[in-house]
Amino acid sequence: MPGRVHLFRQSDAIATYLYAIVAGKYGYHESTVEDMPPMRIYARKSILADVDKEMMFRLTISGIRFYTEFFGPSYPFRKYDMIFTPEHNCGAMENVGCVTFNEKYMYRG
């Protein structure tokens, strides 16, 4: 079975502990809003319907706008991903353009 090759654009210089690579059979919800980076929320396909995407996108966009007004510079990266992943070793981890969450913290009603 042949493997896949993914090519990425060269990134800005960042500390090695601030990036994440996440792989798996994830589905996603996507948001594109003017003046915001493209955003996606990833989760296992079996629980993707449980993601409260409207609330998560609304809060994330509000937070980015707040910090842009407060600090001045706009969000400096090309995307903003949020990923619910099983068996994450801590509650959440903030990385450049990618925030990972343990899926046990996802509200499911």
HURA-V21787 format. One record per residue. RES is the residue in one letter. SS is DSSP state (hx for helix, st for strand, lp for the rest). PHI is phi in whole degrees, -180 to 180 (999 if undefined). PSI is psi as a letter, one per 30 degrees, with the letter a starting at -180 (* if undefined). Layout:
RES,SS,PHI,PSI  RES,SS,PHI,PSI
//
This chain:
M,lp,999,j  P,lp,-70,k  G,lp,-84,l  R,lp,-108,k  V,lp,-119,k  H,lp,-115,k  L,lp,-103,k  F,lp,-119,l  R,lp,-67,l  Q,lp,-66,k  S,lp,-92,l  D,lp,-67,l  A,lp,-69,k  I,lp,-138,l  A,lp,-64,k  T,hx,-63,f  Y,hx,-84,g  L,hx,-106,g  Y,lp,-119,l  A,lp,-136,k  I,lp,-123,k  V,lp,-123,k  A,lp,-132,k  G,lp,160,a  K,lp,-90,i  Y,st,-102,k  G,st,-106,l  Y,st,-152,l  H,st,-111,k  E,st,-128,k  S,st,-133,k  T,lp,-126,j  V,lp,-129,k  E,lp,-55,k  D,lp,71,g  M,lp,-120,l  P,lp,-70,l  P,st,-60,k  M,st,-125,k  R,st,-137,k  I,st,-116,j  Y,st,-105,k  A,st,-158,l  R,st,-56,k  K,lp,-57,e  S,lp,-70,f  I,lp,-122,g  L,hx,-58,e  A,hx,-65,f  D,hx,-82,f  V,lp,-72,k  D,lp,-84,i  K,hx,-63,e  E,hx,-61,e  M,hx,-65,e  M,hx,-65,e  F,hx,-65,e  R,hx,-59,e  L,hx,-67,e  T,hx,-66,e  I,hx,-63,e  S,hx,-61,e  G,hx,-64,e  I,hx,-63,e  R,hx,-65,e  F,hx,-59,e  Y,hx,-68,e  T,hx,-65,e  E,hx,-67,e  F,hx,-72,e  F,hx,-99,f  G,lp,105,d  P,lp,-66,k  S,lp,-80,l  Y,lp,-55,k  P,lp,-88,f  F,lp,-111,l  R,lp,-80,f  K,st,-156,l  Y,st,-142,j  D,st,-109,k  M,st,-125,k  I,st,-130,k  F,st,-91,k  T,st,-130,k  P,lp,-73,l  E,lp,57,h  H,lp,-68,k  N,lp,-75,f  C,lp,-147,l  G,lp,-63,e  A,st,-160,l  M,st,-146,k  E,st,-95,k  N,st,-127,l  V,lp,-65,j  G,lp,72,g  C,st,-154,j  V,st,-109,k  T,st,-105,k  F,st,-125,k  N,st,-72,k  E,hx,-66,f  K,hx,-68,f  Y,hx,-91,g  M,lp,-79,k  Y,lp,-69,k  R,lp,-124,g  G,lp,77,*
//
